Amino acid sequence: MRSALERLALVILLLLAVSLLTFAAMNLLGDPLFNILGPIAGDTENPESLAKIEAAKEQYYLDRPFFERWLRWLGDFVRGDFGVRFASDGQPPVTDLISERLPRSLLLMVMAQTMAVLIAIPWGIAAASRANKPVDKASTFSSFLLVSLPGFALGLLLKFVFAIKLDWFPLAYNAGNPWTERLHAFVLPALTLALPAAAVYQRLLRTDLITTLQEDFILMARAKGVKRRSVLFRHALRPSMFSMITVFGINAGALIGGALIVETIFEIPGLGRAIVEAILREDFPVVLAIVMIVATAFVVLNFLVDLFYSLLDPRVRT
Amino acid sequence: MSTVEEPLESFAATETADGTVAEKKLGWGFWLAIAWLVLIVGLAVLAPWLPLKDPDANFVDIQGKGRPPYSPSGDHWMGTDQDARDMFSRIIYGARVSLVVGFAAVAFGFVVGGTIGLVGGFVRGWFDRLSSFVMIVLLSFPALILAILITSLMERSLFTIALTLGILSIAPVSRLARSASLVFTEREFVTAARAMGAKPSHIMIRELLPNVLIPMSALALLGTAVAIVAEGGLAFLGLSVEKGATWGKLILIGADSRTLENSPWVSFGPILALFLTVMALNYAGDRLRDYFDVRELAL
């Protein structure tokens, strides 16, 4: 087991590599100057546009070497300044856009993960306590179907059944609504993300639970007369959550990808919509900022999951 | 990260409780899944020669049926879309692009990732450490974000989309290839080949590769499913192949609230095709994985 400090260093190295990769991709494959100024960028004949080009180069450090630009951007980013938006001159800086969109995506993720765990725990316990019986077989089959149904397809099906046919949930998100209604509009998109995740979690929980249930301390508890239900929830559950929590962390990254698509289906103006819009307008600072936020969240979350292990099961502590 | 450094022994047989060795079976579900895959691939390949309706023709019939989209009927088995184009033949033609993207992406990932993993597991040292770090970086990048980045910056041809998804499959493929290669490098037949003076390249190609490929066949099927779904996801963001229909693009056409309410068959037809194909690939992959007893396929 490596020390936490060493792993923290790896996390930072990883994030630097990701930011360099993204920054390079955005700068080498696209033309930042053109994205700031539009067609004038190519017009070096005209002195008026030439002056504008020079000014823009100065302002956005485009005349500096690539590596220096990356360092400058990184320095600003760490201090919470994500720069100016390229495509919209005089518009609010990227930081404002992010602080408007991030809470929505964050809420969607938190709701999705909470729902997934709340569904997975009873589901996994039900399957494990009746392992290889009809209930378990049915649960295996249904989780397999769920995992094979792509997120956008599940989203459309849920929208069709619960928003269109039954009319239990609104069709789209409206930022002007009171918070209860906005939360209400989040239920279906969160469920779209939660169901396949819950299917994966309950499989892992089931496998670990079956192993735990064969251990001596479970037999001991049963022999002492502890009720079956109590053994399952209070003795067996906690040491069986290992694999589930690992995948919980890894899944956060996958969910972010899924969230982009779900936000499109349910028309939620979150980070996912923001990055798609920014990419279509080649608004590099926005794309960079969102990619970095997502990657940081992903890596840091996995780091925390690693630390959490030792809290969950003292046997891992070194 | 505790990866797959488990022995990959006991390929086709497993020990039962009483110590006897029972032969494993793939089961009828596996062959059903393979049958569906053969059917859909066959239809896709033979589409131009089959008596299908032209996927781009508009079968508008204002007098008889009013405004399109038309619901499924004997004439149009799966209905038509808003432009009165036949959904059934569009789904078959869409399979051509979707399946090519899926297979090509996985093939690319296997050639590049498989080679890196195989060599890394065999030679160890700095090459292994460097490639492992690159794989961690690739894995720590949310896949869809990377796909969006590449597809948004390049021309969206069939080639770029397949390449993008192929790049995404490098890391998981290489991880499995590396761990399998690590295990087999320790085995006697490799030591024997070394003792007989075989060159490293010979050992890797003739001794390691055939053994590493066996557990990876399951990953190929699962990976194809992931790539096909990823193409659908990109289509939803407007970032899929620009020319021609794919399943993702077909679903998107029927995805807006009004079309979904009035004519759900426009999106549900391609969803069904996609779902059955992905399920068949997943199921066949799962069965193969159990059959070969490969653990931990991180995708």
Interface residues (C-beta under 8 A of the other chain):
Chain A: L14 A17 V18 L21 T22 A25 M26 L29 G30 F144 L145 V147 S148 L149 P150 G151 F152 A153 L156 L157 K159 F160 A163 I164 L171 A172 I250 G253 A254 I256 G257 G258 L260 I261 T264 I265 I275 V276 I279 L280 E282 V287 I290 V291 V294 A295 F298 V299 N302
Chain B: I136 V137 S140 F141 P142 A143 L144 I145 I148 L149 I150 S152 L153 M154 A225 V229 G232 G233 F236 L237 G238 L239 G248 I251 A255 S257 L260 E261 P264 S267 I271 L274 F275 V278 M279 N282 Y283 D286 A298
